Amino acid sequence: LGTDKDGKPALLTTERIRSFFFNLLHGKTKIKDLDGSFSIEQFAKTM
């Protein structure tokens, strides 16, 4: 999955999945619309 915000390996656990969907359902997490395009420069900044 990659790393988390602290640079540690991101672990996919049932607790984290539950928390993500709970936050999504209650509007705490927003998902951006996808348009099928991306910028290599923006992608490189996230690495």
Phi and psi in degrees as GROMACS dihedral restraints (atoms count N, CA, C in turn):
[ dihedral_restraints ]
;  ai    aj    ak    al  type     phi  dphi    fc
    3     4     5     6     1   108.2    20    10
    4     5     6     7     1  -153.5    20    10
    6     7     8     9     1  -114.7    20    10
    7     8     9    10     1   157.9    20    10
    9    10    11    12     1   -87.9    20    10
   10    11    12    13     1  -171.9    20    10
   12    13    14    15     1   -65.3    20    10
   13    14    15    16     1   -19.0    20    10
   15    16    17    18     1   -95.1    20    10
   16    17    18    19     1     1.7    20    10
   18    19    20    21     1    84.9    20    10
   19    20    21    22     1     5.4    20    10
   21    22    23    24     1   -90.7    20    10
   22    23    24    25     1   155.1    20    10
   24    25    26    27     1   -57.0    20    10
   25    26    27    28     1   130.4    20    10
   27    28    29    30     1   -76.9    20    10
   28    29    30    31     1   126.3    20    10
   30    31    32    33     1  -103.9    20    10
   31    32    33    34     1   135.5    20    10
   33    34    35    36     1   -96.8    20    10
   34    35    36    37     1   104.4    20    10
   36    37    38    39     1  -117.6    20    10
   37    38    39    40     1   161.5    20    10
   39    40    41    42     1   -62.4    20    10
   40    41    42    43     1   -34.8    20    10
   42    43    44    45     1   -64.0    20    10
   43    44    45    46     1   -43.7    20    10
   45    46    47    48     1   -69.1    20    10
   46    47    48    49     1   -37.3    20    10
   48    49    50    51     1   -65.3    20    10
   49    50    51    52     1   -45.4    20    10
   51    52    53    54     1   -60.2    20    10
   52    53    54    55     1   -46.0    20    10
   54    55    56    57     1   -62.1    20    10
   55    56    57    58     1   -42.7    20    10
   57    58    59    60     1   -59.7    20    10
   58    59    60    61     1   -50.3    20    10
   60    61    62    63     1   -69.6    20    10
   61    62    63    64     1   -33.4    20    10
   63    64    65    66     1   -62.5    20    10
   64    65    66    67     1   -47.3    20    10
   66    67    68    69     1   -65.2    20    10
   67    68    69    70     1   -36.8    20    10
   69    70    71    72     1   -64.3    20    10
   70    71    72    73     1   -46.0    20    10
   72    73    74    75     1   -61.5    20    10
   73    74    75    76     1   -37.1    20    10
   75    76    77    78     1   -95.9    20    10
   76    77    78    79     1    11.4    20    10
   78    79    80    81     1    77.5    20    10
   79    80    81    82     1     9.6    20    10
   81    82    83    84     1   -79.6    20    10
   82    83    84    85     1   -24.8    20    10
   84    85    86    87     1  -115.4    20    10
   85    86    87    88     1   129.7    20    10
   87    88    89    90     1  -109.6    20    10
   88    89    90    91     1   138.5    20    10
   90    91    92    93     1  -107.2    20    10
   91    92    93    94     1   126.5    20    10
   93    94    95    96     1   -75.0    20    10
   94    95    96    97     1   146.6    20    10
   96    97    98    99     1   -67.2    20    10
   97    98    99   100     1   142.5    20    10
   99   100   101   102     1   -99.9    20    10
  100   101   102   103     1   134.4    20    10
  102   103   104   105     1  -114.3    20    10
  103   104   105   106     1     3.1    20    10
  105   106   107   108     1    88.0    20    10
  106   107   108   109     1    -1.2    20    10
  108   109   110   111     1  -120.2    20    10
  109   110   111   112     1   158.5    20    10
  111   112   113   114     1  -154.1    20    10
  112   113   114   115     1   161.6    20    10
  114   115   116   117     1  -105.4    20    10
  115   116   117   118     1   126.9    20    10
  117   118   119   120     1   -59.7    20    10
  118   119   120   121     1   -37.2    20    10
  120   121   122   123     1   -62.9    20    10
  121   122   123   124     1   -44.2    20    10
  123   124   125   126     1   -64.7    20    10
  124   125   126   127     1   -41.3    20    10
  126   127   128   129     1   -62.4    20    10
  127   128   129   130     1   -43.0    20    10
  129   130   131   132     1   -64.0    20    10
  130   131   132   133     1   -32.4    20    10
  132   133   134   135     1   -67.9    20    10
  133   134   135   136     1   -24.7    20    10
  135   136   137   138     1   -83.3    20    10
  136   137   138   139     1    -9.9    20    10
